[in-house]
């Protein structure tokens, strides 16, 4: 008796409704929602100072008890005067004084339209004399404005106005096949796309210019690359390197097999 098995080939469509924490972007969101506890040197020093005061208070308490007991003082006087020594060594209003200073600093910041969501960090920020940002405008603005393009060949660059208009238009004629999200450790991201008309596969790479040129042919990199890069970075521009490559698509190589 022969059993026959019928195989059905079904075409399914999936829709991503909610990204999980197991993705690269989900891991970034998780680090924001549940940050790792930071051990500041200021808090460590304050805790050590408090432990020193506690040690002094214990020594003073024991000394006061022994002295007043030898002199024949009453139990009430011994307890009261020993606790006075403890309150002198550890000021009970110390937390209130610290909280008052934080509230006063927060009000001064609010007058300058600076809102603090974590007042406990104000004490740490009081020792900061220099703030460095790795990107320009990303923390103070929602978007970025395209200033210009520096081509790698001798072709003339496009005017700023035309480039700014092109940055607002959607890209037609290309289909994204696979995307590798940006990684801060790799300093780059890439996209595998397909030209709809010709079916040609292209890889577009963007990231830090110093990282992008590592994947480029040496003859395609301009000789004054580092001079041009330094010129724009010193002016405060955010410089992004772009590169692309054509992929020879074969039957044995599928889109899912692409790696970084």
Backbone torsions as a table, in degrees:
resi	resn	phi	psi	omega
1	UNK	NA	123.2	-177.6
2	UNK	-101.3	133.4	176.8
3	UNK	-99.2	129.1	178.6
4	UNK	-103.3	137.6	-179.2
5	UNK	-115.2	127.5	179.3
6	UNK	-100.0	124.5	179.9
7	UNK	-101.9	128.0	179.9
8	UNK	-109.6	133.7	177.8
9	UNK	-103.8	113.0	-177.3
10	UNK	-110.5	139.2	177.1
11	UNK	-98.5	117.0	-177.6
12	UNK	-113.0	152.3	177.0
13	UNK	-122.2	131.5	-179.8
14	UNK	-114.5	146.8	178.6
15	UNK	-127.5	127.7	177.8
16	UNK	-83.2	112.0	-177.6
17	UNK	-96.7	-29.1	-177.5
18	UNK	-153.7	120.4	179.5
19	UNK	-74.7	137.6	179.2
20	UNK	-89.0	177.1	-178.7
21	UNK	-81.0	-5.5	-178.2
22	UNK	-86.9	-1.0	176.4
23	UNK	-93.1	172.0	-179.6
24	UNK	-65.6	-43.2	178.6
25	UNK	-70.4	-35.7	177.5
26	UNK	-65.0	-35.6	177.5
27	UNK	-66.2	-35.7	177.6
28	UNK	-67.4	-41.8	177.9
29	UNK	-64.8	-38.7	179.0
30	UNK	-64.3	-37.2	178.5
31	UNK	-67.1	-27.4	177.9
32	UNK	-78.7	-43.3	-178.5
33	UNK	-72.0	-37.7	-177.9
34	UNK	-126.2	74.0	-178.1
35	UNK	-69.9	153.1	177.4
36	UNK	-72.7	141.7	179.6
37	UNK	-62.7	133.1	-178.5
38	UNK	-102.0	132.5	-178.4
39	UNK	-100.9	97.0	-178.2
40	UNK	-81.7	145.2	179.5
41	UNK	-64.7	-33.0	179.4
42	UNK	-62.7	-42.2	179.3
43	UNK	-68.7	-36.7	177.9
44	UNK	-64.5	-44.0	179.2
45	UNK	-65.5	-39.0	178.5
46	UNK	-65.0	-39.1	178.7
47	UNK	-66.4	-40.8	178.0
48	UNK	-64.3	-40.1	178.4
49	UNK	-63.8	-39.8	178.9
50	UNK	-66.4	-37.2	177.8
51	UNK	-65.5	-36.3	176.6
52	UNK	-64.4	-41.3	177.8
53	UNK	-64.6	-38.7	178.0
54	UNK	-64.0	-40.6	178.4
55	UNK	-62.9	-43.1	178.4
56	UNK	-64.7	-39.2	179.7
57	UNK	-64.9	-39.2	179.1
58	UNK	-65.9	-42.5	178.5
59	UNK	-63.2	-43.9	179.2
60	UNK	-65.3	-36.2	178.8
61	UNK	-65.0	-46.3	179.9
62	UNK	-64.7	-41.8	-179.9
63	UNK	-63.2	-42.5	-179.4
64	UNK	-65.1	-41.3	179.3
65	UNK	-62.3	-44.5	-178.2
66	UNK	-65.4	-45.8	-176.7
67	UNK	-63.7	-48.7	-178.1
68	UNK	-69.9	-28.9	176.9
69	UNK	-69.9	-38.8	178.6
70	UNK	-66.2	-37.2	-179.0
71	UNK	-79.5	-1.5	176.1
72	UNK	79.9	28.7	178.5
73	UNK	-72.1	158.7	179.0
74	UNK	-72.2	161.9	-178.8
75	UNK	-63.8	-35.4	-179.8
76	UNK	-65.9	-45.0	179.6
77	UNK	-64.8	-38.5	-179.9
78	UNK	-62.5	-45.3	-178.4
79	UNK	-66.7	-45.0	-176.7
80	UNK	-64.6	-48.2	-176.5
81	UNK	-72.5	-28.0	175.9
82	UNK	-70.7	-38.9	177.2
83	UNK	-69.3	-28.9	175.0
84	UNK	-62.3	-39.9	178.0
85	UNK	-63.6	-35.3	178.4
86	UNK	-68.5	-43.9	-179.4
87	UNK	-67.0	-29.0	176.6
88	UNK	-70.0	-40.1	-178.7
89	UNK	-73.4	-38.4	180.0
90	UNK	-118.2	100.7	-178.8
91	UNK	-63.6	124.4	-179.8
92	UNK	-69.9	-20.4	-178.8
93	UNK	-91.7	7.7	-178.8
94	UNK	-61.2	-47.8	177.2
95	UNK	-61.1	-38.0	179.1
96	UNK	-66.2	-37.7	178.7
97	UNK	-65.8	-40.9	178.2
98	UNK	-65.0	-43.2	179.3
99	UNK	-64.0	-37.1	178.2
100	UNK	-64.5	-41.8	178.0
101	UNK	-63.7	-38.6	178.7
102	UNK	-66.8	-42.0	179.1
103	UNK	-64.2	-39.4	179.1
104	UNK	-65.9	-41.9	178.1
105	UNK	-65.7	-37.1	179.5
106	UNK	-66.5	-37.0	177.0
107	UNK	-67.1	-38.5	177.9
108	UNK	-65.3	-38.6	177.5
109	UNK	-67.6	-36.9	-179.2
110	UNK	-65.6	-33.3	177.2
111	UNK	-63.9	-28.7	177.3
112	UNK	-93.6	15.6	179.3
113	UNK	61.7	36.2	174.8
114	UNK	-112.7	114.2	-176.0
115	UNK	-104.0	130.3	-176.6
116	UNK	-109.8	121.9	179.3
117	UNK	-92.0	-9.3	178.3
118	UNK	-134.0	85.3	-176.2
119	UNK	-59.7	-26.3	-178.9
120	UNK	-64.7	-20.0	179.9
121	UNK	-80.7	-8.2	-178.1
122	UNK	-64.5	-39.3	178.8
123	UNK	-61.1	-37.4	179.4
124	UNK	-71.3	-41.5	-178.7
125	UNK	-68.3	-17.1	178.3
126	UNK	-65.7	-17.2	179.7
127	UNK	-99.2	3.0	-179.0
128	UNK	-86.5	131.7	176.1
129	UNK	-120.3	-1.2	179.4
130	UNK	-152.9	132.6	178.1
131	UNK	-121.3	127.4	-179.1
132	UNK	-119.0	134.0	176.3
133	UNK	-114.3	137.6	-179.6
134	UNK	-82.2	-11.2	178.7
135	UNK	-136.1	151.3	-178.2
136	UNK	-103.7	126.0	173.8
137	UNK	86.3	-14.8	-175.6
138	UNK	-72.6	-22.5	-179.9
139	UNK	-94.0	-21.1	-176.6
140	UNK	-107.3	-13.2	-178.3
141	UNK	-131.2	155.2	179.7
142	UNK	-79.9	-30.2	-176.7
143	UNK	-131.9	-179.5	178.8
144	UNK	-122.5	144.7	177.1
145	UNK	-102.8	131.8	179.1
146	UNK	-78.6	117.4	-177.2
147	UNK	-88.3	-39.3	-178.6
148	UNK	177.2	175.3	-179.8
149	UNK	-129.9	133.4	175.5
150	UNK	-106.3	108.6	-177.6
151	UNK	-74.3	155.9	178.3
152	UNK	-82.9	-19.3	177.6
153	UNK	-97.6	-173.0	-178.7
154	UNK	-88.0	8.4	178.8
155	UNK	-69.1	150.4	-175.6
156	UNK	-73.9	137.0	-179.6
157	UNK	-74.4	153.6	-178.6
158	UNK	-76.1	151.0	177.3
159	UNK	-61.9	157.9	-176.8
160	UNK	-65.6	-42.4	-177.4
161	UNK	-61.2	-42.6	179.8
162	UNK	-67.0	-39.7	178.8
163	UNK	-65.7	-37.7	180.0
164	UNK	-65.7	-34.6	177.4
165	UNK	-72.1	-37.6	179.3
166	UNK	-66.2	-30.8	-179.4
167	UNK	-68.3	-17.5	-179.7
168	UNK	-93.5	-9.0	-176.9
169	UNK	-91.4	144.8	176.0
170	UNK	-72.2	154.1	180.0
171	UNK	-90.3	120.2	179.3
172	UNK	-107.8	154.4	176.1
173	UNK	89.0	0.4	179.4
174	UNK	-126.2	142.3	176.1
175	UNK	-120.8	128.9	179.4
176	UNK	-80.4	119.7	179.6
177	UNK	-92.2	-41.0	-179.2
178	UNK	-153.7	142.2	-177.6
179	UNK	-129.9	132.3	175.3
180	UNK	-107.3	110.2	-174.9
181	UNK	-60.7	162.3	-179.7
182	UNK	-67.0	136.7	178.0
183	UNK	-122.0	123.7	-179.4
184	UNK	-65.6	-30.6	178.7
185	UNK	-71.9	-35.6	178.4
186	UNK	-88.0	-19.8	178.3
187	UNK	62.1	36.2	179.7
188	UNK	-163.7	165.5	170.5
189	UNK	-145.1	158.9	-177.2
190	UNK	-145.6	157.4	-178.8
191	UNK	-137.3	131.9	173.7
192	UNK	-98.8	120.4	-176.3
193	UNK	-128.1	167.0	-178.9
194	UNK	-131.7	133.9	174.8
195	UNK	-76.3	124.7	-173.3
196	UNK	-64.8	-41.9	-175.3
197	UNK	-70.8	-50.2	-175.0
198	UNK	-93.4	-17.1	-177.0
199	UNK	76.0	10.0	-178.6
200	UNK	-74.2	141.7	179.6
201	UNK	-98.8	134.8	-179.9
202	UNK	-130.0	148.8	174.4
203	UNK	-116.6	123.7	177.4
204	UNK	-109.4	133.0	-177.2
205	UNK	-125.3	134.7	174.0
206	UNK	-139.3	154.0	-179.7
207	UNK	162.9	-158.1	178.2
208	UNK	-62.5	132.5	-177.7
209	UNK	-56.3	-37.7	179.6
210	UNK	-64.5	-29.7	178.9
211	UNK	-82.5	-35.3	-177.0
212	UNK	-65.7	-39.8	-176.3
213	UNK	-68.2	-15.7	177.0
214	UNK	-67.9	-23.6	-179.5
215	UNK	-100.0	3.6	-178.2
216	UNK	-100.0	155.4	173.2
217	UNK	-66.7	137.2	-177.9
218	UNK	-56.9	-34.8	-178.0
219	UNK	-72.1	-16.9	179.0
220	UNK	-88.7	-8.5	179.7
221	UNK	-89.4	125.8	179.2
222	UNK	-61.1	150.6	-179.3
223	UNK	-67.6	-32.7	-178.9
224	UNK	-95.4	30.8	-176.1
225	UNK	-60.0	-51.6	-176.2
226	UNK	-69.1	-32.4	176.9
227	UNK	-67.0	-43.0	177.9
228	UNK	-64.5	-41.2	-179.9
229	UNK	-63.1	-44.4	179.7
230	UNK	-66.2	-34.5	-179.2
231	UNK	-62.0	-42.3	-177.5
232	UNK	-82.6	-34.4	179.2
233	UNK	-68.2	-34.6	177.7
234	UNK	-67.4	-22.7	177.2
235	UNK	-85.5	-0.8	177.7
236	UNK	90.5	10.5	179.1
237	UNK	-79.6	149.9	172.1
238	UNK	-91.7	110.9	-174.5
239	UNK	-99.1	128.7	179.3
240	UNK	-121.3	129.5	177.4
241	UNK	-88.2	139.6	-179.6
242	UNK	-125.6	142.4	177.4
243	UNK	-153.8	158.2	178.4
244	UNK	-146.0	163.2	179.9
245	UNK	-152.8	142.7	175.7
246	UNK	-86.3	138.5	-178.3
247	UNK	-110.1	134.2	174.5
248	UNK	-84.7	110.6	-177.7
249	UNK	-83.6	126.5	177.3
250	UNK	-119.3	167.2	-179.2
251	UNK	-69.6	-31.5	-177.5
252	UNK	-80.3	-12.4	-176.3
253	UNK	-112.7	116.4	179.5
254	UNK	-101.8	167.2	-179.1
255	UNK	-65.2	-34.3	-178.2
256	UNK	-68.4	-17.5	-177.9
257	UNK	-85.7	-3.8	179.4
258	UNK	-69.7	139.9	175.5
259	UNK	-127.2	170.7	178.8
260	UNK	-62.5	NA	NA
